Amino acid sequence: MKYYILAGEASGDLHGANLMKALLKEDPKAEIRFWGGDLMQEVGGTLVKHYKERAFMGFVEVLMNLRKILGMISFCKRDIAKFKPDVLVLIDNSGFNLRIAKWAKQEGIRTNYYISPQVWASRAGRVKDIKRDVDEMFVILPFEKEFYKKYDYDVNFVGHPLIDGIAGRKQIDEESFREEYNLGDKEIIALLPGSRKQEITKMLPVMLSLVEEFSEYQFVVGGAPSQTKEFYQTFIGNKNVKLISNKTYDLLSVSHAALVGSGTATLETALFKVPQVVCYKGSNISYQIAKRIITLEYISLVNLIMDKEVVKELIQNDFTKGNLKTELESILDQKKREELFLSYFDLEQKLGGKGASEKTAKLIVERANKK
């Protein structure tokens, strides 16, 4: 069969790559065309657009690039129509993908959505459109199935793909890793300010302001593959801070604590059992708009899944040097660390075990063949 896959951002590329591998096991003759990144390209198929070309964050940034985004949507529709896929697979990235889903459904193309839009966070009215436009929804968070059930929409809970990605990674030798990147013997504090320029620019300087006050630790910035070394270096300057790009899992596996931008990285950090402080700062306009439409008590996946504050969140005006210092000191305390480890274990149990990509691929192929 022919599959057209749409993924955006680094996390979508990771989950898309694992799903492609699973699809090829289920359907060895699969022909795959996709929007994604380097990881998906390594699996095979045909890359149409790289996610780096459409990495816009926040309401203001989207409005400023609206013409470019609309042009990409039009191009995407034409490309799908020309390819004539048996199955369209949409991965997260709701602003773009829900528009494509509506069009595809009208064109008679079978639509599958892997990793639900966060309609449980804001604008729940979108569920009506999702029910209309998406033939099969595959959710990765345990509370999402119950959420959709309230709207009489039966979705498939397949577990979280991060568990597979982390469990299946090759273990590294810490001594060799430290030697390779000249990290010395100090305990490591990882700085993960996100992957987009806007969020890195807002958060990394505040994170770096703590370096001199925690001189007994080695600070390491986890660089995103979408950004250059030179970009990070403008913030790091001559501080005693290392930059390690595109090695987030290796870095987390040897880290003692982490300061993490909100998003998938908060869950990754928890699954590596690293104590963390969650950070978020956006443009004031984007934040004020978001505050009025997002109904959640928490922003980190860790707290949302556990339905309580497991990790501290410093959001917008609370994200200051003073607050960050206090919370970093807290997660370096042994008693607090033990509490976090127990909560992280409970979190992992709630996520449903291994095999998310395989379960999703099997269901996609089975139901497409059945149709």
N, C-alpha and C positions, 0 to 999 in steps of 0.2 A: 504494500500500500504506500501511498504518498502522504507524507506528514509535513505540515508547515508549522513551525514553532516560533513564537514571539516571546523573547525574554529581554528584560532591561536591567541594567546595573550589574555589579560584580556578583551579588548573591544569586540573581536570576541566571547568570551565566553558569555558576557552579551547579545549581539545581537542574538547569537545562541540560548540562553535559551528562550528569548522572542519569537523567531520564532518557536521554538519547541512547546511552549504553544499554539501558534496560530494554528500550524499544527494539534495538537491533538484536537482542537476544530472543525476544518474543517474535520478532518479524525480521529474520536475517536479510530479506530482500527489500527492506524498507528504503524508500527514497526520501531523504530529509532536506528540506530547505528552511533556513532559519535566520532570525535576527538575534544576535547574542554577542558572544565575546570569544576570547582566545581559547578558553577551556572547551567550549562547544565546537570550535573549529578543529581542535585536536582530535575530537571523536570522529569527525567526518562530515559528510553532507556539504551543502553549499551555503556559505555565509553571505547574506544580502546586505545587512547593515550592522555595524559594530555599535554596542551600547554607548560607547564614548561619544558618539555623534549626537546623542539626545539625553545627556545627563543634566537635567535642569531640576533645581531644588527650590520649593517654596512657591507661593502664589505670585509674588512679584516677578521672580525669575521666569516662570512659565508665561506670564503675560508679555514680558519683554521679548520672548522668543516664540510667540504664538504663531506667527506666519510660517516660521520654519517647521514647527510641530505639525501644523495643518497640512503643509506640503508633504511631510513624511507620511502622514496618515493616508493621503490620496495616493501616494506612490505605493504604499503597502497594499492597499486594496487592489490596485492594478496588477501588482506582482503576484498576489494570491490568485486572482482571477486567471492570470496567464498560466500559473502552475497547476491549477485545478486539483487541489489536495483532496484526499479522502477524509482527512482529519485535520482540523486546526487546533493546535494546543497553545493556550495562552498562559503565560507564567507571570503571576503577580502584576505589577506595573499597570494599575487599574485605569489611570487617566487615559492612557493610550489604548490598552487592550479592550476595554468595555466598548469603546467606539467601533473597534474592528469586529467585536463579537456581534453587535447589533447589525452591522452590514452583512457579515458572513451568514448569519441566520436567515436573513432575507434572501440571500443568494442560494440557500439550500445546502450550505456547507456544514458538516457536523462540527460542533463547537465543544471543546473540552477546556476547562479552566483548572490549572494546577497552582495551588497556593492562592487562596481566596483574597479578593480585595478586602480591605479592612473596614467593611461596612458596619461591623460591630463597634467601631470607634467613632464614626461620623457618617451622617447622611444615610441612615438605615433605609430610607426610601428607595435606594438603589437596588434593594433586593428584588423589587418588582421587575425591574429591567433585567436583572440577572436570571431570574426564573424564566423570563421570556426568551432570552438570547443564548443561554448556556445549557447545552444538552446534559453535560456531566460536570459536576464540581468536585474537585478533590482537595480536601482541607487538611492542614497539617497541625492545627492547634486543637486540643481536646474540647475546648468550650465552643468551637465554631459549629460543630454538628448540632448542639442544643440550640444555639442561636438561630440557625436556619430552620430548625424544626418549628420554632414559633411562627414562622411564616409559611408553614406547610411546604417546605422545600427539602427534599431528601438528598443529602450530600454524603460523600464518601470520606470518612476519616481514615487516612493512610499512615499516620505517624509523621514525625518530623525528619526530613532528609538530612539534617545536620548530624543526627546520630550516626547515620551510615558514613558520612563524610569524615567524621572524627574517628570513629571506630576503625575505619578502613585505611587510615593514613599510615604511612611508614613511620615507625618510631625513630626519633633522632637520638644521637648520643650527645648529651648536654655538654660534656667536656669539649668535644670536637666543635660543636656549635659555637660555644663561647670563644674558642680559639680562632675559628674562621672569621668571626666578626669583632675580634679583639675586645671582648666584653669584660674581661677580668673575673674576679671572684665575688664581687658584690651581688647581693640579691637584686633581681631585676624588677623594675616597675615599667609595665608596658603602657604606652600612650597610643590610643586608637581613636583618633579624632574624626573618623569617617572617610569617605572616598571622594566626596565632591569638594571642589575648591571653596565654595561658599562656607561649608561647615568647618572645614579645616582652618580657614582664615579666621573664623569667629572663635574657635575653641582651642586650637593648638597653642597660641601665645599664652593663654591663661594656664594651661597645663604645664607649659615650660617654665612659668614663673616660679614653680615650686622646686626646681632643680637644686638651687643653692641651699635651700632649707632642709633638704633630705640628702645631703652629700654622702651619707653612708650607703646609699643605694645607687644603682646604675639605671638611668632612664633610657628607654629605647623607644623610638617612634616606629610604629608599624605602618610602613608606607603602602598606599593603595597602588595597584598596578596601573590605574588610570592617570596617576600623577608622576611628574618627573622628580628626580633627585634634586635638581636645582630649585624647584618650587619649595620643597621642604626646607632646603638649606637656607632660604631667605628668613625663615623663622628660627631655625636652630642657631645660626651664626657660629660663634666660637664657644658655645656652651658645651659642657662635657656630656653630650647626648649623642647616642648612636642612631643611625637610620638603617632599618632593615626593611626593604621593600618586597612585597608579594610573598611574605613568609609568615603570615599571621598565625597560622596554627603552630608552626615551629616555635615562634616567639611565645605564644601563650603556654606552650608545654613546659617552658623553663621559667615562667614569670612567677613572682611572689605576690604581686598585686597589679591592678590595671585601672586606668582612667579611660572610660569608654564612651564614645558618642552613641546616642540612642539608635536603635536599629537592630539588625540581625546580630551584630557583634556582641551585644549584651548577652544573648543566648549562647553564642559560641564560647564566650568567656566563662559563663556558668558551667557549661558542659566540660570545660577543661579544669573546673574546680578552682578557678582563680578569683579571689576576693576582688570586688570592683566597686567603683563609684560611677554612676551613669550620668552623662553630661549632655546638655542640649542648649544651643543658642543659635537663633536664626535672626533674620532681619526683623525689626520691630513691627513692620506692617504685616509680614507673613505670620508672625507669632500672634498678633492681635486677632487676625482672621481665624487662625487655627484654634485659638482659645475659645472662640465663640461657636465653633461647629463640632469640636471634638468633645465627646461626652465621657471619656474615660477618666478614672481616678489616677491611673498610672500611664507612663509612656514606654517603659521597658517591657520587653516580652517576659522577662523573668517574673516581674511582679504581676503582670496580667495573667499569666498561666497559674501562678500560685494564689492569685486573688488576695494578696496582702503585700506589704512592703518588706521584701527580702533584701533588696539592694537599695541604697540611697540614690535618689534622683535629684540632681541640681539643674533646674530648668530656668532658662532665660535670665531674669534678674537675680535669681539665687545662685547662678553660676558665677561665683566670684573667687578670687584667690583665697580670701579668708575662709570661705565655706569649704572650698576644695581641700585646703590644708587640714581643716578639722576632720573632714570625712576620710581623707587618706590616712591620717593618724589612727582613726577608728579601725579601719580594716587591716592595719598593721598590728593591732592588738590581738594576742593569741585567743582570748576568750571569744571575741567577735568573729574571728576566723573560724573557730570550731562551730559556732552557730550557723555561719554561712555554708560550711561544708555539709551539714545535716540538711539544710534547706535545698541545696543543690542536688543532693541525692534524691529527695522527694520529687523535685522538679523533673529529673530524668525519668522517674517511674511514670509520671503523668504523660510523658510525651509518646508513649505507645510502642517503644521498642524499634528494632531495626526493620529495614526493607521498604521504606516509603517509595523509593523510585521504582522498585520491582513491582510492588502492589499496584501502583498507578499505571505503569506500562501494561501490565497484564489486563487490567480493567479496560484501558483505552482500546487495546487490540481486540479483546473479546467482544466488547460491545459494538465496535465498528464492524467486525465480521458478522455479528448477529444481525445488524441492520442491513 
